[in-house]
Amino acid sequence: MMRRQNFRPPRPNHNRSGSTAVATPQKTDRLESLIEKATGLLTTSRYTSSRQNLRIIPMGGVEEVGENMTALEFGDDIIVIDMGLAFPDDTMPGIDYIIPDTKWLEENKRRIRGVIITHGHLDHIGAVPYILPKLGDPPVYTMALTAAFVKKRLEEFSLLGRSKINTITKDDVLALGNFKLRFFRVNHSIPDSVGICITTPVGQVIYVTDWKFDHTPVDGKATEFDKIARFGAEGILLLMSDSTNAIKPGYCASEREIGLTIDRTFNEIKGRVIFANFSTSISRIQQFFDAAAKYNRKVIVTGRSMVNNIEIALSLGYLKIQPKIIIKSEQAKKFPDNQIAILTTGAQGEDAAGLARIARGDHKTVKIKKGDTTIVSASPIPGNERAISAMLSNLTRLGSHVIYNKTLDIHTSGHAHQEELKLMMALTKPKFFMPIHGEHHMIVAHGELAKTMGIPETNIFSLDNGQILELNSAKEAKVTEDPKISSGYVFIDGLGIGDVGEVVIRDRQVMAQDGMFVIIMTLDRRNGKLINQPDIISRGFIYMKGNDDLIREVKHEVRKLVESKGKEKLEPNWAYLRNIVRDEIGEYLYQKTERRPMVLPVVIEI
Amino acid sequence: MMRRQNFRPPRPNHNRSGSTAVATPQKTDRLESLIEKATGLLTTSRYTSSRQNLRIIPMGGVEEVGENMTALEFGDDIIVIDMGLAFPDDTMPGIDYIIPDTKWLEENKRRIRGVIITHGHLDHIGAVPYILPKLGDPPVYTMALTAAFVKKRLEEFSLLGRSKINTITKDDVLALGNFKLRFFRVNHSIPDSVGICITTPVGQVIYVTDWKFDHTPVDGKATEFDKIARFGAEGILLLMSDSTNAIKPGYCASEREIGLTIDRTFNEIKGRVIFANFSTSISRIQQFFDAAAKYNRKVIVTGRSMVNNIEIALSLGYLKIQPKIIIKSEQAKKFPDNQIAILTTGAQGEDAAGLARIARGDHKTVKIKKGDTTIVSASPIPGNERAISAMLSNLTRLGSHVIYNKTLDIHTSGHAHQEELKLMMALTKPKFFMPIHGEHHMIVAHGELAKTMGIPETNIFSLDNGQILELNSAKEAKVTEDPKISSGYVFIDGLGIGDVGEVVIRDRQVMAQDGMFVIIMTLDRRNGKLINQPDIISRGFIYMKGNDDLIREVKHEVRKLVESKGKEKLEPNWAYLRNIVRDEIGEYLYQKTERRPMVLPVVIEI
């Protein structure tokens, strides 16, 4: 799966001001730098700061929601925290996932002492199978449930057995070169989420992402406030914390409150329940099973990831369910509708997931019938709203009642709101603060919050991916002025990795907008004259059958251009003629239609 | 602009269950039916119901948010209410707008007695320039502000002076054939919004869309509860009402409350204010100007539609502002930053609108500087979330503070929530109820609400676009079992109308996903042998330069196929060979890449 990575694009210019944000690759390894200097290879590298400083490099997750990954470097040692993926937005047609650019880490892979994964969500583990092999399969350290999810993912990519996946407990102390790591449990929508206190030669760093303070968590395992307070008392040089909900006032509701809503809902529903949820939200799944057991419903589980994750969570004791509550769909007919609940994936309206297939009527075992109630237990990830809305309409059309986050409090976030974020700062009392995990405006909002907590503006660092925060033994911090390390997006599409670059994406965008228009000119190589009538192949531009006139006129225009310019074969491959045809016909089509299809002139020489 | 309407596509199958939802066109005009029967043309028409029944036909707006349009028919008379457009979703790449299919109305245009427009938003007036001319430019009846907006829109399309635009007042009584229309003022985010009480020979219908009950409206003009109650007392056969917020409990906040937030915000902001808003939300604009005046700020207005609409609203007295408060951008440097406020369009993150250009740094007069505060005074229309979020990040990156609906109550809806919807039912006491204006699941939720108000389920009608509700003099109602009238989407892209159909959209989708792959085979017409090496033109599929091997292999495969199949010119244009090449190479590319570009084989005969 990771054989074709020869092309690694610069980050596409997402409405960013003017310039195309291209990071120049560079070396941080002094030895390599010296060698390169000696051999005259060094052209763009300028970053040569002290090896006695701690360097923090967000590789992803500070300019977007997703693809979370951070590197810490001190002396000869590098550790990496998380390896997540992000989902493409609508400027990236056809792309399955985005992962961080890891060129710099690849160049420094012999110095990587370990990879720590904070929890088992895809935006933290999803890139593991794509990136680990590129880094020489370094060892991974993580909690039991996360370890099981990581292994499952590696297994799906036939990569199991390469990197060693070490299971840690929250009370372990990990020594990785110059870094000593201690952990503390936090609450999130998946069990075994941990924050990290990293002791380095210049001071202590707390890295805590995807957390909330839930005083009544479903699994009874609360955040370890005592540990956080103790780390705070020891002195924290830098806090890195989750910005997802930095714009939201107050506190995030406890997961247990959602359980009460689920319970009440189950109590009222007469027909079948179809419950859609993230397959990794084990606590929500627990509450679903609790409600099903209480109201005497058997459960049918559909969706590969749901089945897998429930198996893993059950085997590790993270999920406790009534014996024999799960039945196969064939057994459903033995029970009346009010004794059936169906658990499925697809709460985000994803095309291929269970609920979307149910809503389209093409799920192989679940068919909606009148009297069903579908509960979508999630809030939309931005960008998914219309797909979810269409899915809800399809479900109602098939006869299901629908319950979702706008109609009922059927979801709570796993990410801390403002008051919780402030409490984290109060407990850890950091000198410096780096908001992570969010789009830039969320990061900035989190920085504003830190100011209200008394952290001076000069001590707050909102970095871009690939920028480097350097902290020294005098307890000073600054963003280095050296160029960023390579930090573009790597697009994943089908089997290829990184071979869909900016050019390919831009072409897809153009063709999606106004289609394409291929003009084939078959020329006599001796005199540059057309042998045949020009051929036109067009798709996605206009309805060809109804527009014979336009096509005829275009062919006439092409003929004229070839007759006046065709003789001048000034450049190889008729580049001059092709450019003229592209420009003139492009303009002609725009005049006639106000559309700009991609015009592709082709010369066939006979 | 409306010259090329020869292609009118069936509605694309938006994740709908299985079948391609194609409405068969039909006639409702008995005379025409008879003529067609006589001439043997009638194949699909079966709808022949009584001319003495009232027929209500939603042409758009009951399966989506947008493209609102409804027809009422009795005897020889048809009236049309609203002519809106909808914005495309991400399954419709490159499309500017969607408008309703009006084939049935075009066929019956001589019977159209008038078009009534309820208010001046684009989802109610946007299709006017596209549709009015197709219907023989029937007269339009609407309130003063709406009339001005409609005229402006017609003017932009050089259509002014064709349809007569009649200005009515809310107390006028309009007689249009068998229909008598009376109006009542409602509150909405634009002044001059009215509901309609339509007296017909079989009973009275209330049509009320885009309304809320605002007891403290900014313009001091409250909903005419007395009129609504009086119509209710007269007896209402059918209520048609707005479902946009049928899923939202409670009441919609008063626009005036937003004014308090705007005032408080202005009070706190030290630098410049950039305020983004819909150009039609005159009440919000009023409150913006009030705050600007109170805090001694001059106003720069940018954006063509904002300038136009403010001019219209000022000239008609719907907007009252301090003399000389508006300045030109060149004059800004005469004032300190805390005396400047900038009013712009683009609150939805629209690419071409003012705020997006400001955020990209390419607005011609407004450049963000540190200390600015941008207020986005709108909530995202579903589908726009990611664009807005990216825009906010760009604004913070340029140094602006950002305030939007998640951080502060800077927006309220113009659409009634559940308690208001129930009050409307209580006031009008309709026998029958038809929820309109919303996606199907919102329509269904509104129907559920009607049940709680005691309207029997059998009296609630949730129609699809093009379905017909028939009400007779015995006060009975039913959805006719005849096929729907033609009700697909008409896509508008550039200059053409309706010439971008389902085929073109599907091609764009395919190319957006995995690109395209043109294979040009130049064959000797006498023996079917390749004269040249096959040529490959591909875009949006893979990065061509890095994948020479794949291209070479494909050419080899094509060569083999031509050699084995090329001689068999069984069909004209080498259709057989082209099909084989399309299938085999398509499969070959999928095996190698797991992508499915659009494969287009071309044969050039020499």
Boltz contact constraints between the chains, C-beta under 6 A:
constraints:
  - contact:
      token1: [A, 6]
      token2: [B, 546]
      max_distance: 6.0
  - contact:
      token1: [A, 7]
      token2: [B, 543]
      max_distance: 6.0
  - contact:
      token1: [A, 7]
      token2: [B, 546]
      max_distance: 6.0
  - contact:
      token1: [A, 14]
      token2: [B, 390]
      max_distance: 6.0
  - contact:
      token1: [A, 15]
      token2: [B, 360]
      max_distance: 6.0
  - contact:
      token1: [A, 15]
      token2: [B, 390]
      max_distance: 6.0
  - contact:
      token1: [A, 15]
      token2: [B, 394]
      max_distance: 6.0
  - contact:
      token1: [A, 17]
      token2: [B, 361]
      max_distance: 6.0
  - contact:
      token1: [A, 18]
      token2: [B, 361]
      max_distance: 6.0
  - contact:
      token1: [A, 89]
      token2: [B, 386]
      max_distance: 6.0
  - contact:
      token1: [A, 90]
      token2: [B, 90]
      max_distance: 6.0
  - contact:
      token1: [A, 93]
      token2: [B, 512]
      max_distance: 6.0
  - contact:
      token1: [A, 94]
      token2: [B, 513]
      max_distance: 6.0
  - contact:
      token1: [A, 94]
      token2: [B, 514]
      max_distance: 6.0
  - contact:
      token1: [A, 247]
      token2: [B, 406]
      max_distance: 6.0
  - contact:
      token1: [A, 247]
      token2: [B, 407]
      max_distance: 6.0
  - contact:
      token1: [A, 360]
      token2: [B, 15]
      max_distance: 6.0
  - contact:
      token1: [A, 360]
      token2: [B, 17]
      max_distance: 6.0
  - contact:
      token1: [A, 361]
      token2: [B, 17]
      max_distance: 6.0
  - contact:
      token1: [A, 361]
      token2: [B, 18]
      max_distance: 6.0
  - contact:
      token1: [A, 382]
      token2: [B, 385]
      max_distance: 6.0
  - contact:
      token1: [A, 382]
      token2: [B, 386]
      max_distance: 6.0
  - contact:
      token1: [A, 382]
      token2: [B, 389]
      max_distance: 6.0
  - contact:
      token1: [A, 383]
      token2: [B, 386]
      max_distance: 6.0
  - contact:
      token1: [A, 385]
      token2: [B, 382]
      max_distance: 6.0
  - contact:
      token1: [A, 386]
      token2: [B, 89]
      max_distance: 6.0
  - contact:
      token1: [A, 386]
      token2: [B, 382]
      max_distance: 6.0
  - contact:
      token1: [A, 386]
      token2: [B, 383]
      max_distance: 6.0
  - contact:
      token1: [A, 389]
      token2: [B, 382]
      max_distance: 6.0
  - contact:
      token1: [A, 389]
      token2: [B, 439]
      max_distance: 6.0
  - contact:
      token1: [A, 390]
      token2: [B, 14]
      max_distance: 6.0
  - contact:
      token1: [A, 390]
      token2: [B, 15]
      max_distance: 6.0
  - contact:
      token1: [A, 392]
      token2: [B, 441]
      max_distance: 6.0
  - contact:
      token1: [A, 393]
      token2: [B, 439]
      max_distance: 6.0
  - contact:
      token1: [A, 393]
      token2: [B, 440]
      max_distance: 6.0
  - contact:
      token1: [A, 393]
      token2: [B, 441]
      max_distance: 6.0
  - contact:
      token1: [A, 394]
      token2: [B, 15]
      max_distance: 6.0
  - contact:
      token1: [A, 396]
      token2: [B, 440]
      max_distance: 6.0
  - contact:
      token1: [A, 396]
      token2: [B, 441]
      max_distance: 6.0
  - contact:
      token1: [A, 396]
      token2: [B, 444]
      max_distance: 6.0
  - contact:
      token1: [A, 397]
      token2: [B, 440]
      max_distance: 6.0
  - contact:
      token1: [A, 402]
      token2: [B, 441]
      max_distance: 6.0
  - contact:
      token1: [A, 406]
      token2: [B, 247]
      max_distance: 6.0
  - contact:
      token1: [A, 407]
      token2: [B, 247]
      max_distance: 6.0
  - contact:
      token1: [A, 439]
      token2: [B, 389]
      max_distance: 6.0
  - contact:
      token1: [A, 439]
      token2: [B, 393]
      max_distance: 6.0
  - contact:
      token1: [A, 440]
      token2: [B, 393]
      max_distance: 6.0
  - contact:
      token1: [A, 440]
      token2: [B, 396]
      max_distance: 6.0
  - contact:
      token1: [A, 440]
      token2: [B, 397]
      max_distance: 6.0
  - contact:
      token1: [A, 441]
      token2: [B, 392]
      max_distance: 6.0
  - contact:
      token1: [A, 441]
      token2: [B, 393]
      max_distance: 6.0
  - contact:
      token1: [A, 441]
      token2: [B, 396]
      max_distance: 6.0
  - contact:
      token1: [A, 441]
      token2: [B, 402]
      max_distance: 6.0
  - contact:
      token1: [A, 444]
      token2: [B, 396]
      max_distance: 6.0
  - contact:
      token1: [A, 494]
      token2: [B, 593]
      max_distance: 6.0
  - contact:
      token1: [A, 494]
      token2: [B, 594]
      max_distance: 6.0
  - contact:
      token1: [A, 494]
      token2: [B, 595]
      max_distance: 6.0
  - contact:
      token1: [A, 495]
      token2: [B, 593]
      max_distance: 6.0
  - contact:
      token1: [A, 495]
      token2: [B, 594]
      max_distance: 6.0
  - contact:
      token1: [A, 496]
      token2: [B, 593]
      max_distance: 6.0
  - contact:
      token1: [A, 499]
      token2: [B, 542]
      max_distance: 6.0
  - contact:
      token1: [A, 499]
      token2: [B, 543]
      max_distance: 6.0
  - contact:
      token1: [A, 501]
      token2: [B, 543]
      max_distance: 6.0
  - contact:
      token1: [A, 504]
      token2: [B, 540]
      max_distance: 6.0
  - contact:
      token1: [A, 504]
      token2: [B, 543]
      max_distance: 6.0
  - contact:
      token1: [A, 507]
      token2: [B, 539]
      max_distance: 6.0
  - contact:
      token1: [A, 507]
      token2: [B, 540]
      max_distance: 6.0
  - contact:
      token1: [A, 508]
      token2: [B, 512]
      max_distance: 6.0
  - contact:
      token1: [A, 508]
      token2: [B, 515]
      max_distance: 6.0
  - contact:
      token1: [A, 508]
      token2: [B, 540]
      max_distance: 6.0
  - contact:
      token1: [A, 511]
      token2: [B, 511]
      max_distance: 6.0
  - contact:
      token1: [A, 511]
      token2: [B, 540]
      max_distance: 6.0
  - contact:
      token1: [A, 512]
      token2: [B, 93]
      max_distance: 6.0
  - contact:
      token1: [A, 512]
      token2: [B, 508]
      max_distance: 6.0
  - contact:
      token1: [A, 512]
      token2: [B, 512]
      max_distance: 6.0
  - contact:
      token1: [A, 513]
      token2: [B, 94]
      max_distance: 6.0
  - contact:
      token1: [A, 514]
      token2: [B, 94]
      max_distance: 6.0
  - contact:
      token1: [A, 515]
      token2: [B, 508]
      max_distance: 6.0
  - contact:
      token1: [A, 518]
      token2: [B, 518]
      max_distance: 6.0
  - contact:
      token1: [A, 522]
      token2: [B, 604]
      max_distance: 6.0
  - contact:
      token1: [A, 537]
      token2: [B, 600]
      max_distance: 6.0
  - contact:
      token1: [A, 537]
      token2: [B, 602]
      max_distance: 6.0
  - contact:
      token1: [A, 539]
      token2: [B, 507]
      max_distance: 6.0
  - contact:
      token1: [A, 540]
      token2: [B, 504]
      max_distance: 6.0
  - contact:
      token1: [A, 540]
      token2: [B, 507]
      max_distance: 6.0
  - contact:
      token1: [A, 540]
      token2: [B, 508]
      max_distance: 6.0
  - contact:
      token1: [A, 540]
      token2: [B, 511]
      max_distance: 6.0
  - contact:
      token1: [A, 542]
      token2: [B, 499]
      max_distance: 6.0
  - contact:
      token1: [A, 543]
      token2: [B, 7]
      max_distance: 6.0
  - contact:
      token1: [A, 543]
      token2: [B, 499]
      max_distance: 6.0
  - contact:
      token1: [A, 543]
      token2: [B, 501]
      max_distance: 6.0
  - contact:
      token1: [A, 543]
      token2: [B, 504]
      max_distance: 6.0
  - contact:
      token1: [A, 546]
      token2: [B, 6]
      max_distance: 6.0
  - contact:
      token1: [A, 546]
      token2: [B, 7]
      max_distance: 6.0
  - contact:
      token1: [A, 593]
      token2: [B, 494]
      max_distance: 6.0
  - contact:
      token1: [A, 593]
      token2: [B, 495]
      max_distance: 6.0
  - contact:
      token1: [A, 593]
      token2: [B, 496]
      max_distance: 6.0
  - contact:
      token1: [A, 594]
      token2: [B, 494]
      max_distance: 6.0
  - contact:
      token1: [A, 594]
      token2: [B, 495]
      max_distance: 6.0
  - contact:
      token1: [A, 595]
      token2: [B, 494]
      max_distance: 6.0
  - contact:
      token1: [A, 600]
      token2: [B, 537]
      max_distance: 6.0
  - contact:
      token1: [A, 602]
      token2: [B, 537]
      max_distance: 6.0
  - contact:
      token1: [A, 604]
      token2: [B, 522]
      max_distance: 6.0
  - contact:
      token1: [A, 604]
      token2: [B, 604]
      max_distance: 6.0
  - contact:
      token1: [A, 606]
      token2: [B, 606]
      max_distance: 6.0
